[in-house]
Amino acid sequence: MEKFISFDDIKKSLEKKETDCRTIVQYYLSNIQTKAHLNAFVEVYEHSALEQADLIDQKLAKGNAGKLAGMVIGIKDVLCYTGHEANASSKILKGFESQFTTTAIQRLLDEDAIIIGRLNCDEFGMGSSNENSAHGKVLNAADESRVPGGSSGGSAVAVQANLCTVSLGTDTGGSVRQPAAFTGVIGMKPTYSRVSRWGLIAYASSFDCIGVFSRTVKDNAVVMEIMAGHDEYDSTSSRKSVLPYSELLHFEKKAKIAYLKETIESPALQPEIKANTLAVLEKLKSEGHEVEEVEFPLLDYILPTYYILTTAEASSNLSRFDGVKYGYRTPNAHNLESMYKLTRSEGFGEEVKRRIMLGTFVLSASYYDAYFTKAQKVRRLIKDFTENLLNDFDYIIMPTTPSTAFKFGEHSGDPVAMYLEDLFTVQASVSGVPAISLPNGRDEQGMPIGLQVICNSFKEAELYAFSNYLTELTS
């Protein structure tokens, strides 16, 4: 029987002195070992996690422990943590040890969270299936023949399989929400700039967000409220004040909700996902909420806009990985030029190379205006349209993904089919608004279905409260 399903369970056990932090860490370490075949963790910090646990037990005894005492967290392998490896699940960063700690992680540590290990992902966050990792694929615990989603597949499975209390992932175009939907957990992408990106190995800097996986909305909210806020090390982080999200989860107003006609009527949408999404909308109507169908004529442009801009940014960001200062360096070079070329061709995986080449192409002098500049203009149109919609409605509801988790290898030979898995998640990413994926039943094969809720920028408190209400309404 599983225990420690939520952080509230842990806190109650600690308060009653039925357990201690060391025992909690040992429980998760045992689970990780038992379920090692899922390949969620690429490195387990057994020694340091137990050391942290002992220190926090001492603080608990003295009554001066932090807000997250007893919470065990796994971190995606793109987040730096001093003295530990971070290689973005890429051969090109093999052996790289972090020289500093990601601001988001440091804030959790300051509140006595325990970091138990780093989690597998698609290389540099590029992928929708976790099949692009130098550490091998991650298995979906609901059906081990199927993908867990990506790029934060290891983070999703770690929570799904109860290998940690919560986990951190990153979301550039859906990399928290999509795997959350595929594994039946909660996945939150905050407003862009709400959480500092300091210490995050960049994929696309104007899209990347650090997000949270959890089993309960409250656990997700408490982690987000601690991570969020301005950081002097990240000039793009917002100075807006952070509300105590976990204390504002009560929801009693009548909401005005939109759903996009184009998502519900999409030919790519799996029938069970459509049925479950419509069932939630009907339930909300019956509870007295205003639910309205709206059209989003720019939907067909979101995915190409996203891939043009993110690959361009990836081409620039990943140019720093060249074998000169750190990470992998080819042993086959015969001069400086061949060292650069061979290091990058041998060190990067196929999907990363594909995106670098595409990004380099759209940034080239001959095509810059035709692709990159035009995509920036379309991004602005999508952002404005989405925000105007969210000025009229409190929330937008849509499926998180067009299908449930697919089988390994199913889309490997067709990059476009793989990219279409991001069809419903990229709108929030392109617009920079917060979005969350909530479990919404299962399909005929027993695979989890996700429901996505979007709201306007910096309204995480309202999004968490409504999400909490939705989980109670649909449970």
C-alpha positions in Angstrom: 0.0 0.0 0.0 1.3 3.4 -0.9 1.9 6.0 1.8 2.9 9.7 1.7 0.5 10.4 -1.2 0.6 14.1 -0.5 2.7 16.6 1.5 -0.2 16.9 3.9 0.1 13.2 4.7 3.8 13.7 5.4 3.2 16.8 7.6 0.6 15.0 9.7 2.8 12.0 10.2 5.7 14.3 11.3 3.5 16.2 13.6 2.2 13.0 15.3 5.8 11.8 15.4 4.8 8.7 13.5 7.7 9.1 11.2 10.8 11.3 10.6 12.5 12.8 7.5 15.1 10.0 7.3 12.3 7.4 7.2 10.5 9.3 4.5 13.6 9.5 2.4 14.3 5.8 2.9 10.7 5.1 1.8 11.3 6.9 -1.5 14.7 5.4 -2.0 13.2 2.0 -1.7 10.5 2.9 -4.2 13.2 4.2 -6.6 15.2 1.0 -6.3 12.1 -1.2 -6.8 11.0 0.7 -9.9 14.5 1.4 -11.3 13.5 -0.2 -14.6 11.2 2.8 -15.3 14.5 4.8 -15.8 13.0 7.9 -14.3 16.1 8.8 -12.3 19.5 9.2 -14.0 21.2 9.9 -10.6 19.9 9.3 -7.1 21.4 11.5 -4.3 21.1 8.9 -1.6 23.9 10.2 0.6 23.1 13.9 0.4 19.4 13.3 0.7 19.8 11.3 3.9 22.2 13.9 5.3 19.6 16.6 4.5 16.9 14.5 6.2 19.0 14.2 9.4 19.6 17.9 9.6 15.9 18.7 9.1 14.9 16.2 11.7 17.1 18.1 14.1 15.4 21.4 13.1 12.0 19.7 13.6 13.0 18.7 17.1 13.9 22.3 17.9 10.8 23.7 16.2 12.5 25.8 13.6 12.1 23.8 10.5 11.1 25.4 7.2 7.8 25.3 5.4 8.7 22.3 3.2 10.3 20.1 5.9 9.7 16.5 4.9 9.0 17.2 1.2 11.1 15.1 -1.1 11.7 16.5 -4.6 13.2 15.2 -7.8 14.7 17.7 -10.3 14.8 17.5 -14.1 18.3 17.0 -15.6 18.4 20.6 -17.0 18.5 22.3 -13.5 21.8 23.0 -11.9 22.5 21.9 -8.3 25.9 22.7 -6.8 28.2 19.7 -6.6 26.0 17.5 -8.7 26.0 16.6 -12.4 23.7 18.3 -14.9 24.0 17.2 -18.5 20.5 17.9 -20.0 20.4 14.2 -20.8 23.0 14.8 -23.5 26.3 13.2 -24.3 27.8 16.6 -25.0 27.5 17.6 -21.3 28.6 14.3 -19.9 30.5 14.7 -16.6 29.6 18.4 -16.2 29.2 19.3 -12.6 27.1 22.3 -11.6 29.0 25.3 -10.1 25.9 26.9 -8.6 22.3 26.1 -7.7 19.2 27.1 -9.7 17.4 29.9 -7.9 14.2 27.9 -7.8 15.9 24.9 -6.2 17.7 27.1 -3.7 14.5 28.6 -2.5 13.1 25.2 -1.9 16.2 24.1 -0.1 15.9 27.2 2.1 12.5 26.0 3.2 14.0 22.5 4.0 12.9 20.5 1.0 15.0 17.4 0.3 16.4 16.9 -3.2 16.5 13.2 -3.9 18.0 13.1 -7.4 17.9 14.2 -11.0 15.4 13.0 -13.5 15.6 11.8 -17.1 14.3 13.9 -20.0 14.5 14.5 -23.7 17.9 15.9 -24.6 18.0 19.7 -23.9 14.2 19.5 -23.4 13.6 18.7 -27.1 11.0 16.1 -27.5 7.4 14.9 -26.7 8.1 11.3 -25.7 11.4 11.1 -23.7 12.8 8.9 -26.4 15.6 11.4 -27.2 17.6 11.0 -24.0 21.3 10.0 -23.8 20.2 8.0 -20.7 17.6 5.9 -22.6 13.9 6.1 -22.6 11.6 6.5 -19.6 8.7 4.0 -19.2 5.1 5.0 -18.4 4.1 3.3 -15.2 0.5 3.0 -16.5 1.7 0.9 -19.5 5.4 0.2 -19.9 5.1 -0.2 -23.6 4.0 3.5 -23.9 5.9 6.8 -23.7 5.5 9.0 -20.6 5.5 12.1 -22.7 8.2 14.7 -22.9 10.4 16.4 -22.4 9.9 16.1 -18.7 9.0 12.4 -18.8 11.2 11.3 -15.9 9.7 14.1 -13.7 6.2 13.0 -14.5 6.9 9.3 -13.9 8.7 10.0 -10.6 5.4 11.5 -9.3 3.2 9.0 -11.0 5.1 6.0 -9.5 5.5 7.7 -6.1 9.2 8.0 -6.2 9.1 11.5 -4.7 6.5 13.9 -3.3 6.7 16.4 -6.1 9.1 17.0 -9.0 10.4 19.9 -11.0 10.2 19.9 -14.8 10.5 22.6 -17.5 7.9 23.6 -20.0 8.9 25.3 -23.3 5.9 24.2 -25.4 4.1 21.7 -23.1 6.9 19.7 -21.6 5.3 19.7 -18.1 1.6 19.6 -19.2 1.9 16.9 -21.9 3.7 14.3 -19.7 1.4 15.1 -16.8 -1.5 14.2 -19.0 0.1 11.0 -20.3 0.9 9.9 -16.7 -2.3 11.0 -14.9 -0.7 13.6 -12.6 -1.0 17.4 -12.2 1.5 19.6 -14.2 1.7 23.3 -13.9 3.4 25.9 -16.2 3.4 29.3 -14.6 3.3 32.7 -16.3 6.6 33.3 -18.2 8.9 35.3 -15.8 7.0 34.2 -12.7 9.8 31.8 -11.8 13.5 32.7 -12.3 15.3 30.8 -15.1 18.7 31.2 -13.4 20.4 27.8 -13.4 18.2 26.4 -16.1 20.1 25.0 -19.1 18.4 27.0 -21.8 16.5 25.6 -24.8 14.5 28.6 -25.9 14.9 31.5 -23.6 11.7 33.4 -24.3 9.6 30.3 -23.7 11.3 28.2 -21.0 9.5 28.0 -17.7 10.2 25.9 -14.6 7.1 23.9 -13.7 5.8 21.5 -11.0 4.5 18.0 -11.1 2.4 16.8 -8.1 -0.5 14.5 -7.1 -2.5 17.3 -5.5 -3.2 20.9 -6.4 -2.2 22.0 -2.9 1.3 20.4 -3.2 1.8 22.1 -6.5 0.7 25.5 -5.2 2.9 25.4 -2.1 6.0 24.6 -4.2 5.2 27.3 -6.8 4.6 30.0 -4.2 8.1 29.4 -2.8 9.9 29.2 -6.2 8.1 32.3 -7.7 9.3 35.9 -7.4 11.9 38.3 -8.7 15.5 37.2 -8.8 18.4 39.6 -9.3 20.2 37.0 -11.3 17.5 36.8 -13.9 16.6 40.2 -15.5 13.5 38.7 -17.2 12.0 37.6 -13.8 8.9 39.6 -12.8 8.8 41.9 -9.8 5.1 41.3 -9.3 4.3 40.2 -5.7 3.6 36.5 -5.1 0.5 35.4 -3.4 0.3 32.5 -0.9 -1.3 30.2 -3.5 -1.7 27.2 -1.2 -3.8 29.3 1.2 -6.2 30.6 -1.5 -7.6 27.3 -2.9 -11.2 27.9 -1.9 -13.3 28.6 -5.0 -17.0 29.6 -4.8 -17.7 32.1 -7.5 -19.5 31.4 -10.8 -16.9 31.4 -13.5 -17.1 32.4 -17.2 -15.4 29.7 -19.2 -14.5 29.4 -22.8 -13.6 26.3 -24.8 -12.1 26.5 -28.3 -14.2 25.1 -31.0 -11.2 24.2 -33.1 -9.7 22.0 -30.4 -12.9 20.0 -29.7 -13.6 19.5 -33.4 -9.9 18.7 -34.3 -9.7 15.5 -36.5 -6.6 14.6 -34.5 -8.5 14.5 -31.2 -9.0 11.0 -29.7 -12.8 10.3 -29.2 -12.4 9.4 -25.5 -10.6 12.7 -24.8 -13.3 14.6 -26.6 -16.0 12.9 -24.6 -14.3 13.4 -21.2 -13.6 17.1 -22.0 -17.2 17.7 -23.0 -18.4 15.9 -19.9 -16.5 18.3 -17.7 -17.9 21.3 -19.6 -21.4 19.9 -19.1 -20.8 19.4 -15.4 -19.6 23.0 -15.1 -22.8 24.2 -16.9 -24.9 22.2 -14.5 -23.1 23.8 -11.6 -24.2 27.2 -12.8 -21.0 28.4 -14.6 -21.2 30.2 -17.9 -19.6 28.0 -20.6 -19.3 29.3 -24.1 -17.8 27.9 -27.3 -15.4 30.4 -29.0 -13.4 30.3 -32.2 -9.7 30.7 -32.3 -8.8 31.3 -36.0 -5.1 31.4 -35.4 -4.9 27.9 -34.1 -3.3 26.5 -37.3 -0.5 29.1 -37.0 0.5 28.4 -33.4 2.6 25.2 -33.9 4.7 26.5 -36.9 5.2 29.8 -35.1 6.4 27.9 -32.0 8.8 25.7 -33.9 10.3 28.5 -35.9 11.0 30.6 -32.9 12.1 27.9 -30.5 14.5 26.3 -33.0 16.0 29.7 -33.7 16.6 30.3 -30.0 18.0 26.8 -29.6 20.4 27.3 -32.5 21.7 30.4 -30.6 21.7 28.9 -27.1 23.3 25.6 -28.0 26.2 27.2 -29.9 28.0 27.4 -26.6 28.4 23.6 -26.4 31.5 23.2 -28.6 33.9 21.0 -26.7 36.3 23.8 -25.7 35.5 24.7 -22.1 33.6 21.7 -20.7 31.6 18.6 -21.5 32.3 16.1 -24.3 35.2 16.6 -26.8 35.7 14.3 -29.7 38.8 12.1 -29.6 38.9 12.0 -33.4 39.8 15.6 -34.3 42.9 16.5 -36.3 42.6 20.3 -36.2 40.5 23.0 -34.5 37.8 23.1 -37.1 37.3 19.3 -37.1 37.2 19.4 -33.3 34.3 21.8 -33.4 32.4 19.9 -36.1 33.0 16.4 -34.8 32.3 17.3 -31.1 28.9 18.7 -32.0 28.0 16.1 -34.5 28.9 13.3 -32.1 27.8 15.0 -28.9 24.2 16.0 -29.9 21.4 13.6 -30.6 19.4 13.5 -33.9 16.5 15.5 -32.7 18.7 18.3 -31.2 20.7 18.4 -34.4 17.5 18.7 -36.5 16.3 21.6 -34.4 19.7 23.4 -34.5 19.8 23.1 -38.3 16.2 24.3 -38.6 16.9 27.2 -36.3 20.1 28.1 -38.2 18.2 28.1 -41.4 15.4 30.4 -40.2 18.0 32.8 -38.8 20.1 32.9 -42.0 20.4 36.1 -43.9 18.3 35.0 -46.8 15.4 33.7 -44.7 15.4 35.8 -41.5 12.6 38.2 -42.5 10.6 35.5 -44.3 10.5 33.2 -41.3 11.9 34.5 -38.0 10.6 38.1 -38.2 7.2 37.0 -39.5 6.9 34.4 -36.8 7.6 37.1 -34.1 4.7 39.1 -35.6 2.4 36.1 -35.6 3.4 35.4 -32.0 2.2 38.9 -31.0 -1.1 38.3 -32.8 -1.6 35.0 -30.9 -0.6 36.5 -27.6 -3.0 39.5 -28.1 -5.9 37.3 -29.2 -5.4 34.9 -26.3 -5.2 37.8 -23.7 -8.2 39.5 -25.2 -10.1 36.2 -24.8 -9.0 35.9 -21.2 -10.1 39.5 -20.5 -13.6 38.3 -21.5 -13.4 34.9 -19.8 -11.9 33.7 -16.5 -10.6 30.5 -18.0 -10.1 28.6 -21.2 -10.5 24.8 -21.1 -9.3 22.4 -23.7 -7.7 18.9 -23.9 -4.1 18.8 -22.9 -3.1 16.5 -25.7 -4.8 15.2 -28.9 -4.2 11.6 -27.9 -3.3 9.5 -24.8 0.2 8.1 -24.4 1.4 6.4 -27.6 3.6 3.4 -28.0 7.4 3.6 -28.2 8.6 4.1 -31.7 5.1 5.0 -33.0 6.1 8.6 -34.2 9.9 8.1 -34.3 10.1 8.1 -38.1 7.8 11.1 -38.5 8.9 14.3 -36.8 5.8 16.2 -37.8 3.5 13.6 -36.2 5.6 14.0 -33.0 5.4 17.8 -33.1 1.6 17.5 -33.4 1.5 16.1 -29.9 2.1 19.7 -28.8 -0.9 21.0 -30.7 -2.9 22.1 -27.7 -0.2 23.1 -25.3 1.8 25.6 -27.4 -0.9 28.3 -27.2 -0.1 29.1 -23.6 3.6 28.9 -24.3 3.5 31.3 -27.2 1.3 33.6 -25.2 3.3 33.4 -22.0 0.2 32.7 -19.9 -0.1 30.1 -17.1 -1.7 26.7 -17.8 -2.2 23.5 -15.8 -3.0 19.9 -16.8 -5.3 18.0 -14.5 -6.2 14.2 -14.7 -9.5 13.7 -16.4 -10.3 10.0 -16.5 -8.9 7.2 -18.7 -9.4 5.9 -22.2 -10.5 2.4 -23.2 -6.9 1.1 -22.8 -6.7 2.5 -19.3 -4.4 5.3 -20.2 -4.7 8.7 -18.4 -6.4 11.7 -20.1 -5.5 15.3 -19.3 -7.6 18.4 -19.1 -5.9 21.7 -19.6 -7.0 25.0 -18.0 -5.5 28.4 -19.0 -5.9 31.8 -17.4 -4.5 35.2 -17.8 -0.9 36.2 -16.9 0.0 36.2 -13.2 -3.4 34.8 -12.1 -1.8 31.6 -10.7 -3.8 32.0 -7.5 -7.1 31.9 -9.4 -5.9 29.0 -11.6 -4.9 26.9 -8.6 -8.3 27.6 -6.9 -10.3 26.7 -9.9 -8.1 23.6 -10.5 -8.7 22.5 -6.9 -12.5 23.0 -7.4 -12.3 21.0 -10.7 -10.5 18.1 -9.2 -13.2 17.9 -6.5 -16.0 18.3 -9.0 -14.7 15.5 -11.3 -13.4 13.0 -8.7 
